[in-house]
Amino acid sequence: MPSNPELPSADDGTLATAREREEATRKILEVISRSRDDEKPVFDVILESAARLCNAPLAFVAMANAERTQLELKAHKGDNFPKFVEYLSSTPLPLSVEETETARSVLECRTIQIEDLRSGELYERGQPHRITAIEEGGVRTLLIVPLV
């Protein structure tokens, strides 16, 4: 029987990755069903899964405030960057596409990856969140996935 090129093959690791994503999705859905009135366990399992799947030392969830003018830190995973997490906790991200790619991701409902945070206009302009991410958090690459 000929193989289907669209299906993951066991020899290239995509099958294992697909299974890992499926398991993460199952765990998230289980927690959602058990935690209807408490968002923290849901955020925790989402962040744990995201950090594991992306091999990321830091992951966080930010949500728009009631006025939809800022993104506020709601949860994070990773304790290696306390100054950066403290900064994010005390300094919400402006919900403005001119100020952060995170805002662009949220407002446009699309995933954005920035391979080098030192490249681009926001770094050159000295945007405070960008500079703090690099200098206090040691962040070099950013993957932003809106929860829609």
VEXKEKE-238068 format. One record per atom (N, C-alpha, C): y, x, z; residue number from 1; residue in one letter. Coordinates in steps of 0.001 Angstrom, whole numbers, plus 500000, padded with zeros to 6 digits. Layout:
+--------+--------+--------+-----+------+
!     yy !     xx !     zz ! pos ! code !
+--------+--------+--------+-----+------+
!      Y !      X !      Z ! NUM !    A !
...
+--------+--------+--------+-----+------+
// end
This chain:
+--------+--------+--------+-----+------+
!     yy !     xx !     zz ! pos ! code !
+--------+--------+--------+-----+------+
! 498827 ! 500849 ! 500000 !   1 !    M !
! 500000 ! 500000 ! 500000 !   1 !    M !
! 501240 ! 500897 ! 500000 !   1 !    M !
! 502193 ! 500672 ! 499095 !   2 !    P !
! 503394 ! 501506 ! 499049 !   2 !    P !
! 504263 ! 501268 ! 500284 !   2 !    P !
! 504956 ! 502322 ! 500699 !   3 !    S !
! 505815 ! 502184 ! 501874 !   3 !    S !
! 507157 ! 501582 ! 501474 !   3 !    S !
! 507759 ! 500903 ! 502414 !   4 !    N !
! 509066 ! 500299 ! 502202 !   4 !    N !
! 510115 ! 501304 ! 502671 !   4 !    N !
! 510986 ! 501793 ! 501780 !   5 !    P !
! 511967 ! 502806 ! 502178 !   5 !    P !
! 512997 ! 502294 ! 503174 !   5 !    P !
! 513122 ! 500981 ! 503337 !   6 !    E !
! 514094 ! 500439 ! 504275 !   6 !    E !
! 513560 ! 500393 ! 505700 !   6 !    E !
! 512239 ! 500501 ! 505871 !   7 !    L !
! 511654 ! 500472 ! 507199 !   7 !    L !
! 511643 ! 501871 ! 507795 !   7 !    L !
! 511866 ! 501982 ! 509113 !   8 !    P !
! 511829 ! 503303 ! 509729 !   8 !    P !
! 510429 ! 503888 ! 509661 !   8 !    P !
! 510346 ! 505183 ! 509448 !   9 !    S !
! 509049 ! 505840 ! 509429 !   9 !    S !
! 508834 ! 506571 ! 510744 !   9 !    S !
! 507579 ! 506689 ! 511130 !  10 !    A !
! 507243 ! 507313 ! 512403 !  10 !    A !
! 507516 ! 508807 ! 512400 !  10 !    A !
! 507550 ! 509422 ! 511229 !  11 !    D !
! 507673 ! 510873 ! 511201 !  11 !    D !
! 509111 ! 511384 ! 511202 !  11 !    D !
! 510100 ! 510537 ! 511028 !  12 !    D !
! 511469 ! 511056 ! 511014 !  12 !    D !
! 512266 ! 510688 ! 512265 !  12 !    D !
! 511634 ! 510116 ! 513249 !  13 !    G !
! 512303 ! 509809 ! 514505 !  13 !    G !
! 513057 ! 508502 ! 514522 !  13 !    G !
! 513232 ! 507872 ! 513373 !  14 !    T !
! 514002 ! 506626 ! 513367 !  14 !    T !
! 513245 ! 505492 ! 514036 !  14 !    T !
! 511922 ! 505528 ! 513981 !  15 !    L !
! 511140 ! 504491 ! 514651 !  15 !    L !
! 511334 ! 504583 ! 516160 !  15 !    L !
! 511303 ! 505787 ! 516685 !  16 !    A !
! 511524 ! 505970 ! 518123 !  16 !    A !
! 512929 ! 505531 ! 518511 !  16 !    A !
! 513897 ! 505858 ! 517684 !  17 !    T !
! 515278 ! 505450 ! 517950 !  17 !    T !
! 515406 ! 503935 ! 517906 !  17 !    T !
! 514777 ! 503315 ! 516931 !  18 !    A !
! 514816 ! 501854 ! 516823 !  18 !    A !
! 514177 ! 501211 ! 518051 !  18 !    A !
! 513077 ! 501769 ! 518503 !  19 !    R !
! 512416 ! 501232 ! 519705 !  19 !    R !
! 513290 ! 501405 ! 520940 !  19 !    R !
! 513965 ! 502537 ! 521034 !  20 !    E !
! 514848 ! 502783 ! 522170 !  20 !    E !
! 516016 ! 501789 ! 522167 !  20 !    E !
! 516588 ! 501525 ! 521000 !  21 !    R !
! 517671 ! 500536 ! 520899 !  21 !    R !
! 517161 ! 499148 ! 521268 !  21 !    R !
! 515969 ! 498824 ! 520794 !  22 !    E !
! 515382 ! 497515 ! 521098 !  22 !    E !
! 515159 ! 497356 ! 522601 !  22 !    E !
! 514673 ! 498396 ! 523245 !  23 !    E !
! 514454 ! 498362 ! 524697 !  23 !    E !
! 515786 ! 498217 ! 525432 !  23 !    E !
! 516807 ! 498922 ! 524979 !  24 !    A !
! 518132 ! 498814 ! 525599 !  24 !    A !
! 518660 ! 497390 ! 525462 !  24 !    A !
! 518501 ! 496806 ! 524296 !  25 !    T !
! 518949 ! 495429 ! 524069 !  25 !    T !
! 518211 ! 494464 ! 524986 !  25 !    T !
! 516907 ! 494659 ! 525127 !  26 !    R !
! 516107 ! 493799 ! 526005 !  26 !    R !
! 516615 ! 493881 ! 527446 !  26 !    R !
! 516875 ! 495103 ! 527924 !  27 !    K !
! 517363 ! 495280 ! 529292 !  27 !    K !
! 518720 ! 494604 ! 529486 !  27 !    K !
! 519592 ! 494766 ! 528519 !  28 !    I !
! 520926 ! 494162 ! 528615 !  28 !    I !
! 520815 ! 492645 ! 528673 !  28 !    I !
! 519999 ! 492068 ! 527814 !  29 !    L !
! 519837 ! 490610 ! 527806 !  29 !    L !
! 519223 ! 490104 ! 529110 !  29 !    L !
! 518295 ! 490857 ! 529678 !  30 !    E !
! 517712 ! 490475 ! 530971 !  30 !    E !
! 518775 ! 490439 ! 532062 !  30 !    E !
! 519606 ! 491468 ! 532094 !  31 !    V !
! 520649 ! 491527 ! 533121 !  31 !    V !
! 521666 ! 490413 ! 532914 !  31 !    V !
! 522019 ! 490131 ! 531682 !  32 !    I !
! 522957 ! 489035 ! 531405 !  32 !    I !
! 522390 ! 487721 ! 531931 !  32 !    I !
! 521111 ! 487483 ! 531709 !  33 !    S !
! 520513 ! 486217 ! 532149 !  33 !    S !
! 520471 ! 486107 ! 533673 !  33 !    S !
! 520393 ! 487241 ! 534376 !  34 !    R !
! 520341 ! 487225 ! 535842 !  34 !    R !
! 521720 ! 487294 ! 536492 !  34 !    R !
! 522733 ! 487699 ! 535760 !  35 !    S !
! 524042 ! 487998 ! 536362 !  35 !    S !
! 525157 ! 487184 ! 535724 !  35 !    S !
! 524991 ! 485924 ! 535660 !  36 !    R !
! 525978 ! 485078 ! 534976 !  36 !    R !
! 527357 ! 485095 ! 535640 !  36 !    R !
! 527412 ! 485325 ! 536944 !  37 !    D !
! 528691 ! 485280 ! 537652 !  37 !    D !
! 529207 ! 486656 ! 538059 !  37 !    D !
! 528504 ! 487703 ! 537666 !  38 !    D !
! 528897 ! 489052 ! 538074 !  38 !    D !
! 528803 ! 489980 ! 536870 !  38 !    D !
! 529947 ! 490441 ! 536388 !  39 !    E !
! 529958 ! 491280 ! 535192 !  39 !    E !
! 529546 ! 492725 ! 535459 !  39 !    E !
! 529650 ! 493199 ! 536694 !  40 !    K !
! 529366 ! 494603 ! 536987 !  40 !    K !
! 527948 ! 495032 ! 536595 !  40 !    K !
! 526894 ! 494301 ! 536973 !  41 !    P !
! 525554 ! 494735 ! 536559 !  41 !    P !
! 525387 ! 494762 ! 535038 !  41 !    P !
! 526057 ! 493854 ! 534354 !  42 !    V !
! 525986 ! 493820 ! 532891 !  42 !    V !
! 526660 ! 495064 ! 532318 !  42 !    V !
! 527861 ! 495367 ! 532803 !  43 !    F !
! 528556 ! 496564 ! 532335 !  43 !    F !
! 527747 ! 497820 ! 532645 !  43 !    F !
! 527159 ! 497866 ! 533839 !  44 !    D !
! 526383 ! 499047 ! 534228 !  44 !    D !
! 525218 ! 499301 ! 533274 !  44 !    D !
! 524477 ! 498260 ! 532925 !  45 !    V !
! 523323 ! 498458 ! 532041 !  45 !    V !
! 523778 ! 498758 ! 530610 !  45 !    V !
! 524879 ! 498172 ! 530174 !  46 !    I !
! 525419 ! 498492 ! 528845 !  46 !    I !
! 525822 ! 499964 ! 528797 !  46 !    I !
! 526536 ! 500410 ! 529818 !  47 !    L !
! 527002 ! 501797 ! 529843 !  47 !    L !
! 525845 ! 502782 ! 529968 !  47 !    L !
! 524878 ! 502447 ! 530797 !  48 !    E !
! 523706 ! 503316 ! 530937 !  48 !    E !
! 522985 ! 503461 ! 529594 !  48 !    E !
! 522799 ! 502345 ! 528906 !  49 !    S !
! 522124 ! 502377 ! 527606 !  49 !    S !
! 522950 ! 503127 ! 526568 !  49 !    S !
! 524243 ! 502860 ! 526527 !  50 !    A !
! 525111 ! 503525 ! 525550 !  50 !    A !
! 525135 ! 505032 ! 525776 !  50 !    A !
! 525284 ! 505437 ! 527026 !  51 !    A !
! 525322 ! 506870 ! 527334 !  51 !    A !
! 524004 ! 507543 ! 526957 !  51 !    A !
! 522894 ! 506883 ! 527242 !  52 !    R !
! 521586 ! 507454 ! 526913 !  52 !    R !
! 521392 ! 507529 ! 525397 !  52 !    R !
! 521686 ! 506448 ! 524687 !  53 !    L !
! 521475 ! 506426 ! 523236 !  53 !    L !
! 522377 ! 507419 ! 522503 !  53 !    L !
! 523576 ! 507635 ! 523030 !  54 !    C !
! 524527 ! 508547 ! 522383 !  54 !    C !
! 524501 ! 509948 ! 522983 !  54 !    C !
! 523674 ! 510130 ! 524011 !  55 !    N !
! 523629 ! 511407 ! 524720 !  55 !    N !
! 525035 ! 511800 ! 525176 !  55 !    N !
! 525724 ! 510831 ! 525769 !  56 !    A !
! 527120 ! 511018 ! 526172 !  56 !    A !
! 527226 ! 511212 ! 527682 !  56 !    A !
! 528032 ! 512162 ! 528115 !  57 !    P !
! 528215 ! 512370 ! 529551 !  57 !    P !
! 529149 ! 511347 ! 530197 !  57 !    P !
! 529886 ! 510591 ! 529381 !  58 !    L !
! 530821 ! 509607 ! 529908 !  58 !    L !
! 530849 ! 508392 ! 528986 !  58 !    L !
! 530814 ! 507226 ! 529593 !  59 !    A !
! 530953 ! 505972 ! 528850 !  59 !    A !
! 531777 ! 505034 ! 529724 !  59 !    A !
! 532582 ! 504197 ! 529097 !  60 !    F !
! 533355 ! 503253 ! 529895 !  60 !    F !
! 533572 ! 501950 ! 529149 !  60 !    F !
! 533843 ! 500907 ! 529935 !  61 !    V !
! 534193 ! 499591 ! 529408 !  61 !    V !
! 535630 ! 499318 ! 529815 !  61 !    V !
! 536431 ! 498967 ! 528831 !  62 !    A !
! 537809 ! 498555 ! 529087 !  62 !    A !
! 537981 ! 497160 ! 528498 !  62 !    A !
! 538707 ! 496323 ! 529206 !  63 !    M !
! 538935 ! 494953 ! 528742 !  63 !    M !
! 540428 ! 494669 ! 528691 !  63 !    M !
! 540797 ! 493798 ! 527769 !  64 !    A !
! 542202 ! 493405 ! 527644 !  64 !    A !
! 542626 ! 492614 ! 528874 !  64 !    A !
! 543858 ! 492856 ! 529304 !  65 !    N !
! 544398 ! 492073 ! 530411 !  65 !    N !
! 544721 ! 490657 ! 529918 !  65 !    N !
! 545127 ! 489791 ! 530829 !  66 !    A !
! 545378 ! 488385 ! 530491 !  66 !    A !
! 546458 ! 488235 ! 529423 !  66 !    A !
! 547441 ! 489117 ! 529437 !  67 !    E !
! 548531 ! 489051 ! 528461 !  67 !    E !
! 548163 ! 489692 ! 527128 !  67 !    E !
! 547005 ! 490344 ! 527080 !  68 !    R !
! 546527 ! 491073 ! 525895 !  68 !    R !
! 547530 ! 492143 ! 525449 !  68 !    R !
! 548058 ! 492862 ! 526452 !  69 !    T !
! 548982 ! 493954 ! 526165 !  69 !    T !
! 548387 ! 495313 ! 526508 !  69 !    T !
! 547336 ! 495312 ! 527341 !  70 !    Q !
! 546727 ! 496560 ! 527793 !  70 !    Q !
! 545216 ! 496408 ! 527891 !  70 !    Q !
! 544539 ! 497559 ! 527807 !  71 !    L !
! 543103 ! 497619 ! 528070 !  71 !    L !
! 542925 ! 498294 ! 529422 !  71 !    L !
! 542244 ! 497596 ! 530325 !  72 !    E !
! 542058 ! 498098 ! 531684 !  72 !    E !
! 540613 ! 498524 ! 531888 !  72 !    E !
! 540423 ! 499654 ! 532559 !  73 !    L !
! 539089 ! 500160 ! 532853 !  73 !    L !
! 538382 ! 499200 ! 533797 !  73 !    L !
! 537181 ! 498760 ! 533409 !  74 !    K !
! 536404 ! 497836 ! 534237 !  74 !    K !
! 535167 ! 498498 ! 534825 !  74 !    K !
! 534609 ! 499460 ! 534122 !  75 !    A !
! 533411 ! 500149 ! 534606 !  75 !    A !
! 533265 ! 501454 ! 533838 !  75 !    A !
! 532562 ! 502397 ! 534452 !  76 !    H !
! 532289 ! 503655 ! 533757 !  76 !    H !
! 530950 ! 504216 ! 534211 !  76 !    H !
! 530410 ! 505087 ! 533399 !  77 !    K !
! 529164 ! 505796 ! 533698 !  77 !    K !
! 529438 ! 507266 ! 533458 !  77 !    K !
! 529156 ! 508076 ! 534442 !  78 !    G !
! 529381 ! 509512 ! 534330 !  78 !    G !
! 530387 ! 509963 ! 535366 !  78 !    G !
! 529973 ! 510857 ! 536228 !  79 !    D !
! 530839 ! 511312 ! 537313 !  79 !    D !
! 531341 ! 512738 ! 537120 !  79 !    D !
! 531168 ! 513289 ! 535932 !  80 !    N !
! 531570 ! 514669 ! 535687 !  80 !    N !
! 533053 ! 514817 ! 535358 !  80 !    N !
! 533759 ! 513704 ! 535240 !  81 !    F !
! 535151 ! 513750 ! 534806 !  81 !    F !
! 536032 ! 512929 ! 535746 !  81 !    F !
! 536048 ! 513248 ! 537039 !  82 !    P !
! 536755 ! 512388 ! 537995 !  82 !    P !
! 538249 ! 512255 ! 537729 !  82 !    P !
! 538918 ! 513319 ! 537295 !  83 !    K !
! 540363 ! 513228 ! 537038 !  83 !    K !
! 540648 ! 512310 ! 535856 !  83 !    K !
! 539816 ! 512389 ! 534829 !  84 !    F !
! 540014 ! 511540 ! 533658 !  84 !    F !
! 539741 ! 510079 ! 534006 !  84 !    F !
! 538675 ! 509818 ! 534752 !  85 !    V !
! 538356 ! 508441 ! 535155 !  85 !    V !
! 539461 ! 507895 ! 536057 !  85 !    V !
! 539963 ! 508722 ! 536960 !  86 !    E !
! 541071 ! 508299 ! 537825 !  86 !    E !
! 542301 ! 507956 ! 536981 !  86 !    E !
! 542572 ! 508776 ! 535979 !  87 !    Y !
! 543704 ! 508515 ! 535085 !  87 !    Y !
! 543515 ! 507184 ! 534354 !  87 !    Y !
! 542321 ! 506963 ! 533800 !  88 !    L !
! 542064 ! 505703 ! 533093 !  88 !    L !
! 542169 ! 504502 ! 534025 !  88 !    L !
! 541744 ! 504676 ! 535266 !  89 !    S !
! 541812 ! 503580 ! 536236 !  89 !    S !
! 543250 ! 503214 ! 536580 !  89 !    S !
! 544113 ! 504207 ! 536616 !  90 !    S !
! 545494 ! 503961 ! 537035 !  90 !    S !
! 546471 ! 503790 ! 535870 !  90 !    S !
! 546026 ! 504104 ! 534658 !  91 !    T !
! 546919 ! 504056 ! 533505 !  91 !    T !
! 546238 ! 503303 ! 532363 !  91 !    T !
! 546394 ! 501986 ! 532313 !  92 !    P !
! 545736 ! 501211 ! 531252 !  92 !    P !
! 546156 ! 501684 ! 529857 !  92 !    P !
! 545252 ! 501514 ! 528920 !  93 !    L !
! 545543 ! 501848 ! 527523 !  93 !    L !
! 546410 ! 500754 ! 526912 !  93 !    L !
! 547461 ! 501111 ! 526201 !  94 !    P !
! 548236 ! 500073 ! 525518 !  94 !    P !
! 547382 ! 499424 ! 524423 !  94 !    P !
! 547455 ! 498131 ! 524322 !  95 !    L !
! 546710 ! 497422 ! 523276 !  95 !    L !
! 547573 ! 497407 ! 522018 !  95 !    L !
! 547738 ! 498597 ! 521468 !  96 !    S !
! 548596 ! 498814 ! 520309 !  96 !    S !
! 547896 ! 499783 ! 519367 !  96 !    S !
! 547732 ! 499385 ! 518112 !  97 !    V !
! 547041 ! 500250 ! 517149 !  97 !    V !
! 547819 ! 501534 ! 516883 !  97 !    V !
! 549114 ! 501529 ! 517162 !  98 !    E !
! 549908 ! 502743 ! 516984 !  98 !    E !
! 549664 ! 503744 ! 518107 !  98 !    E !
! 549127 ! 503281 ! 519234 !  99 !    E !
! 548970 ! 504138 ! 520405 !  99 !    E !
! 547548 ! 504632 ! 520652 !  99 !    E !
! 546528 ! 503857 ! 520297 ! 100 !    T !
! 545151 ! 504295 ! 520560 ! 100 !    T !
! 544185 ! 503736 ! 519527 ! 100 !    T !
! 543175 ! 504539 ! 519215 ! 101 !    E !
! 542105 ! 504043 ! 518350 ! 101 !    E !
! 541273 ! 502994 ! 519075 ! 101 !    E !
! 541245 ! 503065 ! 520406 ! 102 !    T !
! 540514 ! 502057 ! 521170 ! 102 !    T !
! 541110 ! 500682 ! 520899 ! 102 !    T !
! 542428 ! 500591 ! 520892 ! 103 !    A !
! 543082 ! 499313 ! 520576 ! 103 !    A !
! 542744 ! 498876 ! 519156 ! 103 !    A !
! 542762 ! 499811 ! 518227 ! 104 !    R !
! 542421 ! 499481 ! 516835 ! 104 !    R !
! 540999 ! 498927 ! 516757 ! 104 !    R !
! 540077 ! 499562 ! 517453 ! 105 !    S !
! 538687 ! 499111 ! 517457 ! 105 !    S !
! 538572 ! 497688 ! 517993 ! 105 !    S !
! 539260 ! 497426 ! 519095 ! 106 !    V !
! 539212 ! 496100 ! 519718 ! 106 !    V !
! 539868 ! 495051 ! 518821 ! 106 !    V !
! 541054 ! 495342 ! 518344 ! 107 !    L !
! 541804 ! 494360 ! 517555 ! 107 !    L !
! 541182 ! 494104 ! 516185 ! 107 !    L !
! 540556 ! 495134 ! 515612 ! 108 !    E !
! 539934 ! 494981 ! 514294 ! 108 !    E !
! 538441 ! 494684 ! 514383 ! 108 !    E !
! 537910 ! 494628 ! 515604 ! 109 !    C !
! 536483 ! 494333 ! 515839 ! 109 !    C !
! 535581 ! 495245 ! 515010 ! 109 !    C !
! 535831 ! 496555 ! 515113 ! 110 !    R !
! 534997 ! 497497 ! 514372 ! 110 !    R !
! 534780 ! 498771 ! 515181 ! 110 !    R !
! 533665 ! 499404 ! 514909 ! 111 !    T !
! 533318 ! 500658 ! 515561 ! 111 !    T !
! 534108 ! 501792 ! 514921 ! 111 !    T !
! 534605 ! 502682 ! 515763 ! 112 !    I !
! 535356 ! 503841 ! 515284 ! 112 !    I !
! 534797 ! 505082 ! 515966 ! 112 !    I !
! 534550 ! 506128 ! 515178 ! 113 !    Q !
! 534157 ! 507414 ! 515735 ! 113 !    Q !
! 535205 ! 508448 ! 515352 ! 113 !    Q !
! 535613 ! 509218 ! 516343 ! 114 !    I !
! 536545 ! 510316 ! 516110 ! 114 !    I !
! 535794 ! 511585 ! 516492 ! 114 !    I !
! 535508 ! 512400 ! 515512 ! 115 !    E !
! 534699 ! 513594 ! 515767 ! 115 !    E !
! 535462 ! 514671 ! 516517 ! 115 !    E !
! 536759 ! 514792 ! 516264 ! 116 !    D !
! 537554 ! 515817 ! 516930 ! 116 !    D !
! 538868 ! 515202 ! 517395 ! 116 !    D !
! 538984 ! 514988 ! 518703 ! 117 !    L !
! 540190 ! 514361 ! 519242 ! 117 !    L !
! 541443 ! 515216 ! 519063 ! 117 !    L !
! 541257 ! 516491 ! 518784 ! 118 !    R !
! 542418 ! 517362 ! 518570 ! 118 !    R !
! 543010 ! 517204 ! 517171 ! 118 !    R !
! 542325 ! 516472 ! 516332 ! 119 !    S !
! 542865 ! 516251 ! 514990 ! 119 !    S !
! 543597 ! 514914 ! 514968 ! 119 !    S !
! 544537 ! 514807 ! 514117 ! 120 !    G !
! 545208 ! 513531 ! 513931 ! 120 !    G !
! 546545 ! 513408 ! 514624 ! 120 !    G !
! 547203 ! 512339 ! 514272 ! 121 !    E !
! 548579 ! 512094 ! 514694 ! 121 !    E !
! 548731 ! 511898 ! 516202 ! 121 !    E !
! 547796 ! 511197 ! 516839 ! 122 !    L !
! 547950 ! 510930 ! 518272 ! 122 !    L !
! 547967 ! 512213 ! 519090 ! 122 !    L !
! 547148 ! 513167 ! 518723 ! 123 !    Y !
! 547150 ! 514453 ! 519426 ! 123 !    Y !
! 548450 ! 515201 ! 519140 ! 123 !    Y !
! 548847 ! 515216 ! 517893 ! 124 !    E !
! 550078 ! 515919 ! 517508 ! 124 !    E !
! 551303 ! 515327 ! 518191 ! 124 !    E !
! 551321 ! 514002 ! 518376 ! 125 !    R !
! 552439 ! 513333 ! 519056 ! 125 !    R !
! 552389 ! 513515 ! 520562 ! 125 !    R !
! 551255 ! 513991 ! 521070 ! 126 !    G !
! 551121 ! 514162 ! 522517 ! 126 !    G !
! 550853 ! 512860 ! 523242 ! 126 !    G !
! 550153 ! 511940 ! 522588 ! 127 !    Q !
! 549840 ! 510652 ! 523208 ! 127 !    Q !
! 549126 ! 510919 ! 524535 ! 127 !    Q !
! 549649 ! 510395 ! 525661 ! 128 !    P !
! 549143 ! 510759 ! 526991 ! 128 !    P !
! 547645 ! 510542 ! 527204 ! 128 !    P !
! 547104 ! 509429 ! 526737 ! 129 !    H !
! 545670 ! 509192 ! 526930 ! 129 !    H !
! 544838 ! 510214 ! 526155 ! 129 !    H !
! 545287 ! 510544 ! 524957 ! 130 !    R !
! 544566 ! 511525 ! 524132 ! 130 !    R !
! 544593 ! 512898 ! 524802 ! 130 !    R !
! 545762 ! 513324 ! 525238 ! 131 !    I !
! 545900 ! 514636 ! 525868 ! 131 !    I !
! 545083 ! 514694 ! 527154 ! 131 !    I !
! 545136 ! 513648 ! 527961 ! 132 !    T !
! 544378 ! 513617 ! 529214 ! 132 !    T !
! 542880 ! 513624 ! 528946 ! 132 !    T !
! 542435 ! 512901 ! 527928 ! 133 !    A !
! 541007 ! 512897 ! 527579 ! 133 !    A !
! 540535 ! 514310 ! 527265 ! 133 !    A !
! 541340 ! 515046 ! 526535 ! 134 !    I !
! 540968 ! 516405 ! 526133 ! 134 !    I !
! 541088 ! 517377 ! 527303 ! 134 !    I !
! 542231 ! 517353 ! 527981 ! 135 !    E !
! 542492 ! 518361 ! 529008 ! 135 !    E !
! 541790 ! 518086 ! 530333 ! 135 !    E !
! 541749 ! 516840 ! 530771 ! 136 !    E !
! 541126 ! 516510 ! 532059 ! 136 !    E !
! 539670 ! 516098 ! 531908 ! 136 !    E !
! 539358 ! 515476 ! 530778 ! 137 !    G !
! 538001 ! 514981 ! 530588 ! 137 !    G !
! 537119 ! 515892 ! 529771 ! 137 !    G !
! 537721 ! 516866 ! 529102 ! 138 !    G !
! 536922 ! 517729 ! 528243 ! 138 !    G !
! 536316 ! 516980 ! 527072 ! 138 !    G !
! 536908 ! 515843 ! 526728 ! 139 !    V !
! 536374 ! 515003 ! 525656 ! 139 !    V !
! 536751 ! 515615 ! 524314 ! 139 !    V !
! 535788 ! 515692 ! 523424 ! 140 !    R !
! 536047 ! 516200 ! 522076 ! 140 !    R !
! 535763 ! 515140 ! 521019 ! 140 !    R !
! 534748 ! 514327 ! 521265 ! 141 !    T !
! 534343 ! 513296 ! 520314 ! 141 !    T !
! 534384 ! 511955 ! 521022 ! 141 !    T !
! 534781 ! 510930 ! 520287 ! 142 !    L !
! 534894 ! 509600 ! 520875 ! 142 !    L !
! 534234 ! 508587 ! 519953 ! 142 !    L !
! 533406 ! 507741 ! 520529 ! 143 !    L !
! 532799 ! 506631 ! 519806 ! 143 !    L !
! 533247 ! 505358 ! 520504 ! 143 !    L !
! 533927 ! 504492 ! 519763 ! 144 !    I !
! 534470 ! 503258 ! 520330 ! 144 !    I !
! 533732 ! 502089 ! 519694 ! 144 !    I !
! 533104 ! 501283 ! 520535 ! 145 !    V !
! 532341 ! 500134 ! 520051 ! 145 !    V !
! 532854 ! 498892 ! 520769 ! 145 !    V !
! 533528 ! 498007 ! 520052 ! 146 !    P !
! 534030 ! 496799 ! 520719 ! 146 !    P !
! 532884 ! 495835 ! 521027 ! 146 !    P !
! 532955 ! 495203 ! 522171 ! 147 !    L !
! 531964 ! 494189 ! 522541 ! 147 !    L !
! 532510 ! 492849 ! 522074 ! 147 !    L !
! 531994 ! 492382 ! 520967 ! 148 !    V !
! 532476 ! 491116 ! 520406 ! 148 !    V !
! 531393 ! 490070 ! 520433 ! 148 !    V !
+--------+--------+--------+-----+------+
// end
